[in-house]
Amino acid sequence: MAASTESYLIIGAGVFGASTALHLVRAYPDASITLVDRNAYDAPIRVAASWDWNKVVRADYVDIEYMRLCLEAKKYWSEDPIWKSYYHESGVYWVSPNNFAEQMQENYKKLGVDSGLFSFSVEEAKKQYGGIFKDADFTDVKEVFVNKNSGWGEAKEALQRTIEEAVKLGVKYIEAEVEKIEFDDDGAATGIKTSKGESLTASRVILSTGAYTAKLLADSAPARKDLQAGDRFVAAAVTEGFTPVSGENAKDYYDGPVGISMVPPSRGASNGSVPHSEDKTLKFWGQIIFRNTQTHANGSQISAPPPAVDYAQLEVPDTLKEDVDFAGKSLFGKGSETFKNENYRICWEAVTPDEDFIISPHSASKNLYVATCGSFHGWKFLPILDVHAHYVPDFYAQALRDAGHLPGPDGMPGIPEWTPEAHLNFMDAQDIEKSSLSISSPGVYLSVPSKYATEKAIKLARQVNEYASELKFKYPDNFGFFASLPLPDVSASVEEIKYCFTQLDPKPDGIVLMSNFYGMYLGDPDLDPVYKALNEVNATIFEHPTTPCTEHNHLRFSIDGEDPGIAPPEWLTLNRPVAGRQGRAPTIDFPFDTARTFADLFYSKIPTRFPRIKWIMPHAGGGLVPTLDRIVSYSTPDVNLTESFMKATLAENFYFDLAGPWPVTWAISPLLRWVSYEKLLWGTDTPFTPWAMAEAGRVKFDQDIEEAFNDTSKVEAVRRSNAAKLFG
């Protein structure tokens, strides 16, 4: 793995900052990563919203995407050795006059998972959990919903454990008060200045500063309106308190479920209680959410926590204490008369209008990123990486049409519509942290070889590569890309490699090669200059299957010759004589062309002759894995492919993406005979796999991979950290 030259400065060690630090150091162990917070991570009390006695962990969302995210996060809470000891699946008891549970049930059904959600009449609900809710306020409530698959987490302990793990892996933790962000003359972020006047610098500055974010931005550049939070989010607060529980049936309370009540709705948001079986306490939160709006020196109105170092979080007015106390009465009625909240706290958070998180580059400042706005429900989420995704800019789609790839390439029914915005929306909905984009089959050489086709391919390769580089520059945390080459023109391809890796800024993450280029398979000796150039830059090659070439090839049609006048549909028919019965090339031909070109690589000894190149084979190797024993066993003596040699070479140089649409359980088992789980990557194959189909595939992938491994650390590796290490 290449050493990372990036440095990261993460401001704020709450859930967003701590999680970012841990995932960054796992992905880029050689990078310089610094986590800064005003409090020590083991301080007895902190201002972070995620520092708390306990927090609710539940997947019950009307928004299906948040439900999907939390279901993924709950796997980590339940199984990961870092967090599982802090999670308690006690159940959640919902009291609400709104019939939102019907939508939640529908969401669970769409996702194909057991909801754990049960509905009870009010009279039956009163009997649940030892009758502790029998005196609750059930005004206008027709049904009570209980989710037995939800629960609560030990918040401050889990947060501290996350930071400790990050520090153990190499993150530097600095306790300091951040005064402002610093910028260069072009307005790009360069670091921060502390209250003691010390400057800390990094190539990337990440704000995970929660409720303090709007004020920090205003203090840092008061005259720059484009930098301010504006109406994107606001600092808001809710009050909470906790009480020891004792008495005859105390255990029913502190070992009982989370209680959430939306009664009466006129008082505001929900109130509720969270048990703590270790401390034998209940935490309550109130329904009043409030701001602390003030006029900033730049004249803008900003809500921010009080200026005290601890946000004056323990200075709770009687009105807010009464709001918290009301939660006990609402949920437990007479049962709450023995409770007396002994400690109160004001919890400050950054909240967006739609309660979505913000995880994004700052549009007004290069090198500045925002990862915050938990909106009072962000404590429980984690992210993933997609290595097999395509881009189809308008000019490339038109080039396909002009070359006669109709209605679509390789017998496909059409050319998919694609925009960066649509791809980003899909990524956001699927919690995809980053997509590695590539041009799909047939690549950039779109016509049967000729002098005219070669000239067009050279221009198109440069155009798609510059477009992708600009996209990576604009969205550095969202998109990477594999550059395209105008093969079978070898000399032009070598020049394009030099251009991509010496002049493009940012550079590609690797190169995409089709499984063949008009009969030039990847073991062809004519490709040696290309491999030499790629070997020199430690390139990663993403092999992508294309229509096989078995009848006509580049030996017959010269890249410098006259146009042979064979259109793409005719070319496909010549090379796929049973195409009419087999349907589209991706159905049958693509998987086996990956196997064919893989065998050609090894029979030509490419991996050993160019050992610094890494390879990604798509679709779990396609038809490769079922035939790998034959490839090894039937090799000629001069090649000398043994099982041990093959396994060693795969371990050193090869990765396999799991882009579908087959069940992952079918693909993983035979793959693991040859490679470890550390060589498996996740991919969507969008947009040639339509967005909706990719969404459904993601759900199936999650189920399959968890069944295949039953190990959250391995699942997390396949979803993201294997790819992060490869591209690090």
Residue, then its C-alpha position, 0 to 999 in steps of 0.5 A: m500500500a502506498a503511503s498517504t501524503e494527506s494530513y487531516l485535522i478533525i475539529g470536535a471529538g463527538v460522534f462525527g469527529a471520533s468516527t471520522a478519525l477512526h475510519l480515516v486511520r484504519a483506511y490511511p494508517d500512514a496519514s497524519i491525523t489529528l483530532v482536536d477537542r476542548n475537552a480531554y476524551d476521558a474528561p468526567i464531563r464534556v460538551a459534545a452532544s454524544w457525550d451522554w449517560n445513554k442514548v437510544v439505538r433504534a431503526d424505527y424511521v419513517d424515512i427508509e434511508y435512515m432505517r437502512l443506515c441504522l440497521e447497518a449500524k445496529k450490526y456493529w452495535s450488536e457484534d463489533p468487539i469495540w462497541k457490542s459491550y455498550y449496547h443493550e437490546s432492551g426494546v423500545y415502547w412507543v406511545s403516539p397518537n400518530n399512526f406512523a408505525e404502519q409506514m415503518q412496517e412497510n419500510y421494514k418489509k421493503l428492506g426484507v428484514d424482521s422489524g421486531l415491531f409489534s402493535f398492542s391495543v392500549e389495554e394490552a400495552k398496559k400489561q407489557y413490561g411488568g405493567i410499568f406503563k399502565d398509568a401512562d398518558f394514552t390520550d388519543v392513542k389507539e395502538v402502542f408499538v413495541n420494537k423488541n429489536s431496539g434498545w440503548g447504548e452507553a453513550k460516553e463510554a462508547l464514545q471514549r472507547t472509539i477515540e481510544e481505538a483511534v489513538k491506539l492506531g495512530v491518531k494524535y489527540i490534542e486538547a485545545e480551544v479552537e478560536k478560528i479556522e485559518f485560510d490562505d489568500d485564495g480562501a482555502a482552509t489551511g488549519i486552525k488557531t487555538s485560544k493560546g495562539e498556536s496554529l495547527t495545519a493540515s491539507r484537509v480540515i474537517l469540522s465536526t463541531g456540532a452546535y459550535t459550528a455556525k459561530l466558529l465559521a462566523d468568527s473565522a471569516p465574518a466578512r465571507k457570507d458564502l462561508q456562513a451556515g445561514d439557514r442550513f442548520v442551527a444550534a439547538a438544545v434539549t434538556e435531560g435529567f436522570t434519576p436513581v430507581s429503587g423500590e420493589n419493582a425498580k428492576d422493571y424500570y432500569d432493566g426495562p425498555v426505552g420509552i418514547s411518548m409523543v403525548p400531548p403533541s401540542r407540547g412539541a417533540s417527543n419526550g421519553s426515558v432511557p434505562h441504564s441497567e448498570d447505574k440503575t437509573l432512568k434518563f428523561w428528556g423533555q419536549i422543549i427544543f430551544r435556541n440561544t440566538q444572538t447578534h454576531a459582530n458581523g451583524s448576523q443572527i446566530s444561535a450558539p451555546p452559551p460562551a462558558v467553556d462547558y456551555a453552562q450545560l448544568e445551569v438548568p432553569d426551573t422551567l426546563k427542569e419541569d419539562v424533563d420531569f413531565a416526561g416521567k409523568s407522561l410515561f409512568g403516571k403514578g409510577s413516577e411519583t417515586f422518581k426525583n431527577e437528581n441531575y439535569r443537563i442541557c444538551w446542545e446539538a446542530v440541527t438541520p431543517d429536515e434533520d438530515f446530517i451534513i457530511s460534505p466538502h464546504s462549497a466555499s472553501k477548498n480543503l474545508y469539510v463539514a461532518t456534523c449536524g446529528s440533529f438529535h439522532g446521529w449517534k448511531f451511524l457509520p459509512i461504505l465505499d463503492v469501487h465499481a461504478h460508471y460515469v456516462p457524461d453527455f458527450y460520451a453518450q453522444a459518442l456512443r450514438d454517433a459510433g452506432h452503438l444503438p440502442g445501447p452498447d454490447g446489445m444493451p437496451g439503451i444508454p443510461e442517463w447519468t449526471p454527477e448530481a444523480h450519482l451523488n443523490f444515489m450515494d447519499a441515499q445508500d450511505i456510500e462514502k465514495s465511488s470510483l468511477s470508470i468508463s464502461s464497455p466498450g471503452v473509448y475506442l468505439s469503432v472497428p479499428s481504422k485510422y479514423a477510429t484511432e484518432k477519435a479514440i485518442k481525443l475521447a480518452r483525453q476528454v473523459n479523463e479530464y472530465a473525471s479529474e475535474l469531477k474528482f477535484k470538485y468532489p474529492d471525498n465523493f469521487g475517484f476515477f480510473a482513467s481510460l486508454p485509447l487501446p489498441d493504439v499502444s503508443a498513444s496509450v503510453e502517452e495518455i498514461k504519462y499525461c494522466f500521472t504527471q499532468l492531471d491534477p488530481k491524478p486518477d486512482g488507476i486505469v480501466l482496461m477492457s477484457n479485450f480491445y478488438g481481440m487484443y487480450l490483456g496477455d498480448p505481448d504488444l501491451d508490454p509498453v503499457y504495462k511497463a508505464l503502469n508498473e513505473v507508477n504503481a498503478t491499479i488496473f480495473e479490468h472491465p469485461t466487454t464483448p469477446c472477440t473470437e472471429h475478427n481482431h486487431l491482427r486483421f484490422s489495422i489501427d492505421g488502415e482504412d475504415p472496414g465499414i463494419a458497424p458495431p451491431e455487425w461486429l457483435t454478430l460476427n463475434r457472437p454467432v448465437a447472440g440472438r439466443q443469448g441476449r445481451a453480452p453482459t448476460i453470458d459473454f462478460p463473465f467468461d471474457t473476464a476468465r479468458t483475459f485473466a488466463d491470458l495474463f497468467y499464461s503471459k506471466i504479466p503479474t510476475r513480470f510487472p509486479r507493482i501493478k495491482w489488479i481488480m477483477p470485477h463481478a467476483g471474477g465472473g466465470l473465472v473462479p469456477t474455471l480457476d482449477r482448470i487454468v492452473s491444472y492445464s497450464t503448460p510446463d513453461v508457465n508452471l502455474t501451481e496452486s500455491f503460486m496462484k494463491a501467492t500471486l492473488a494475495e499480492n496483486f489481485y482484488f475482486d469486486l462483488a458487483g452483482p447481480w448474483p447472491v454474494t453467498w454464492a460468489i464468496s465461498p469459492l473465492l475464499r478458497w483462493v483469496s482472503y476476505e481482505k481482497l474483496l471489494w464492494g461495487t454497484d455497477t451503476p448506472f448500467t445497473p439502474w439506480a432502483m435495481a442497485e438499491a435493491g441489490r444493496v439490501k440483498f448484498d447486506q443480507d448475503i455478506e453478513e450471512a457469509f461472514n457472520d463477522t462484523s469486522k470482515v463485513e466492514a472490511v469488504r464494505r469499505s476498509n479494503a478499498a480504502k487501503l488499496f487506494g490509500 
